[in-house]
Amino acid sequence: MGCAFAGLNPNVSNLNFLLPIGRSVYNALDMKLVENVVNPLRGIKGANFQIAYSLSRFVNPGGANPTAPPSNFIQGEDQDFVIGSADNANPFRYMGPSTLDRTHQLSFGGNFTLPWGFQTGLIAHFYSPLAVPLVAPNSQLGDGEIFRTDFTGDGTTQDYLPGTKNGAFMRGISPSGLASVINNFNQTTAGQPTPAGQELISQNLFTLGQLQTPGFGGVVQPIPAPIAGSVGLAWLRDVDFSLSWKYTIKERVTIQPGIGFFNIFNFPNFDLPPNILSPYLLGTQGSVGATTYTQQQNVRVGAGTGVYGLGAPRVAEFSLKISF
């Protein structure tokens, strides 16, 4: 007895193979300015600072989506682990910005020597948002998901929306443009059969009308429209500042008390890997198109542990250094 959806050999069932054919590419223009100056301004004895900027693009074809939306999508696309292709028939179909891609990365910092033994330090980072694909979520209608979210007929479900690539959201598609993309999907793709459904029709097993029967789940399902005020992924903004005082006793013992502020301006930060807005278009809070600014608490960077959490809420650190 052959398989329902025959491949090259109709007598062989589904077989999974792992092949080392994945590809990722990182290209960047990196610039850095470093400067050391003496007495640059009145009241400043010396300064050592640098500015770095990176204009980059990190692309890969994405990864296969799990059966149910995970709490974070990036873990399912971590190329440091063995991941399946998002499209078994054409592994590079969705080649686009990685979920770890940041187009702009600006960092600057330095330290300044002041009169009376005082010294200040500054480090700042401003990174543009990450990117995620737009994924058709599991319809929750039971078995047969290949008839609802396998748009390419390769056997994987929860495909990226037709016509989009990996990392389409926050690159080619902005939060304001998401409504038009979903509206186009609902008008042209929803209600139509996938390749698996078309095969049932061509074999005279079902008619299109039968597959479209409400509740039957034999065709592509519509996706909820974005809500008003829905946000995209956010910029990373962080400024750290320190101030210390150095005093030497009889040229033998040096004491240096200080205070440091991490994220001194207390910028709210969101969407740091792996905790980002879900790309599954579920229409529920926490997912793309269904989350407003005030509803982002689940993807807001928290305090965590220690004082070195990038983008975490403001933290103060007191220090005392004794050299002898």
DANORWO-V543939 format. One record per backbone hydrogen bond with DSSP energy under -1.0 kcal/mol. CO is the residue of the C=O (numbers start at 1). NH is the residue of the N-H. If there is no record, write none. Layout:
# DANORWO-V543939
co = [CO,CO]
nh = [NH,NH]
This chain:
# DANORWO-V543939
co = [9,10,19,25,27,29,31,33,35,37,41,45,46,47,48,49,50,51,52,53,54,55,57,58,59,60,74,78,84,90,92,94,96,98,103,104,105,106,107,108,109,110,111,112,113,113,115,117,118,119,120,121,122,123,124,125,126,127,132,134,135,144,145,145,149,149,159,161,165,168,168,169,173,177,178,179,180,181,182,183,184,185,185,189,192,194,195,196,197,198,199,200,200,201,207,208,210,211,213,220,227,236,238,239,240,241,242,243,244,247,249,249,253,254,255,256,257,258,259,260,261,262,263,269,272,274,278,279,280,284,286,287,289,291,292,293,296,299,309,315,317,319,321,323]
nh = [12,3,21,59,57,55,53,51,49,47,44,39,113,37,111,35,109,33,107,31,105,29,27,98,25,96,77,81,64,93,95,166,60,101,56,128,54,126,52,124,50,122,48,120,45,46,118,246,114,244,112,242,110,240,108,238,106,236,169,161,281,147,148,149,151,159,136,164,168,171,173,132,170,181,182,183,184,185,186,187,188,189,190,192,220,198,199,200,201,202,203,205,206,204,211,212,213,218,216,191,230,127,125,264,123,261,121,259,119,255,252,253,249,323,247,321,245,319,243,317,241,315,266,301,275,276,288,135,282,287,278,290,227,231,295,296,299,271,312,262,260,258,256,254]
